[in-house]
């Protein structure tokens, strides 16, 4: 987040930068902590509705795709991601 930025503004900006999509930010669905070089990253995950744009990978990713639950099950994921999404009832539909 940038100084003085709200969660909603940060999510909107980051999603646009990383995916090319414009979104309307919804409710907070969960939060996780991940180790960081000098402490811990606190990551807050929000429900979002795409309003416009074309899905594309940001400059720090080699690819991007929409994935249903069967496809997600075949992809490498960060440890704990699928479990968190399941707990938050946010796994993709079949």
Backbone torsions as a table, in degrees:
resi	resn	phi	psi	omega
1	UNK	NA	147.4	175.7
2	UNK	-90.1	156.1	-178.2
3	UNK	-54.7	128.9	177.8
4	UNK	79.2	0.2	-176.8
5	UNK	-82.5	136.9	175.3
6	UNK	-78.0	162.9	175.5
7	UNK	-57.0	-45.9	-178.3
8	UNK	-59.3	-45.3	179.5
9	UNK	-64.8	-40.3	179.8
10	UNK	-65.5	-43.9	178.9
11	UNK	-62.7	-46.7	180.0
12	UNK	-58.5	-46.5	-179.0
13	UNK	-65.9	-48.7	-177.3
14	UNK	-63.6	-42.7	178.9
15	UNK	-61.9	-43.4	178.4
16	UNK	-62.1	-45.2	-179.0
17	UNK	-65.4	-41.0	-172.4
18	UNK	-89.9	-19.0	-175.4
19	UNK	-131.3	-13.4	-175.3
20	UNK	79.3	6.1	-176.4
21	UNK	-102.9	144.4	170.0
22	UNK	-96.9	137.7	-177.2
23	UNK	-135.0	158.2	166.1
24	UNK	-101.3	125.9	-176.4
25	UNK	-84.6	131.2	179.4
26	UNK	-106.0	-143.6	-173.3
27	UNK	-75.6	154.1	171.8
28	UNK	-70.0	125.4	-178.9
29	UNK	-102.5	-21.0	179.0
30	UNK	175.9	176.2	179.2
31	UNK	-146.3	147.6	177.0
32	UNK	-135.0	159.2	174.0
33	UNK	-116.2	136.5	177.8
34	UNK	-129.6	144.0	178.2
35	UNK	-59.7	143.3	177.2
36	UNK	-128.7	160.8	-178.7
37	UNK	-53.2	-36.3	-177.4
38	UNK	-123.9	38.2	-179.6
39	UNK	144.8	-127.5	-175.3
40	UNK	-137.4	138.8	170.0
41	UNK	-89.3	130.5	171.2
42	UNK	-98.7	121.1	-176.8
43	UNK	-116.0	121.9	178.8
44	UNK	-106.7	126.7	-177.8
45	UNK	-107.3	129.9	-177.1
46	UNK	-117.7	147.3	170.5
47	UNK	-71.4	137.9	179.2
48	UNK	-137.3	150.0	175.5
49	UNK	-115.3	123.6	178.5
50	UNK	-69.6	130.9	178.7
51	UNK	-110.3	-24.9	177.4
52	UNK	-170.9	174.4	177.2
53	UNK	107.5	171.9	177.8
54	UNK	-122.8	125.8	-177.6
55	UNK	-60.5	127.0	177.7
56	UNK	-150.0	154.5	178.4
57	UNK	-76.5	137.7	175.0
58	UNK	-72.5	-179.4	-174.9
59	UNK	-70.9	-9.3	179.4
60	UNK	-108.6	14.8	179.9
61	UNK	-133.5	148.0	179.3
62	UNK	-90.7	-19.4	-177.4
63	UNK	-158.8	163.0	176.9
64	UNK	-151.2	148.4	179.8
65	UNK	-161.6	153.3	168.2
66	UNK	-80.9	137.0	-177.0
67	UNK	-132.2	130.3	171.9
68	UNK	-81.3	178.4	-174.9
69	UNK	-63.6	-36.3	179.4
70	UNK	-65.9	-41.7	179.0
71	UNK	-68.4	-43.2	179.4
72	UNK	-56.4	-38.8	-178.5
73	UNK	-63.0	-20.5	-178.8
74	UNK	-94.6	-7.3	-174.0
75	UNK	-96.2	147.6	171.9
76	UNK	-70.4	136.0	-179.3
77	UNK	-133.3	160.7	175.2
78	UNK	-63.3	139.7	178.2
79	UNK	-51.8	129.5	176.5
80	UNK	88.5	-8.7	-176.8
81	UNK	-63.2	-53.0	-176.4
82	UNK	-63.1	-39.5	178.6
83	UNK	-63.2	-43.0	178.7
84	UNK	-64.4	-46.8	179.5
85	UNK	-60.8	-37.8	177.6
86	UNK	-65.1	-46.8	179.6
87	UNK	-59.3	-36.9	-178.0
88	UNK	-86.8	2.7	-176.8
89	UNK	57.9	43.8	-176.4
90	UNK	-123.7	17.1	176.5
91	UNK	-69.2	148.3	178.2
92	UNK	-63.9	152.8	177.7
93	UNK	-78.4	160.6	179.3
94	UNK	-65.1	NA	NA
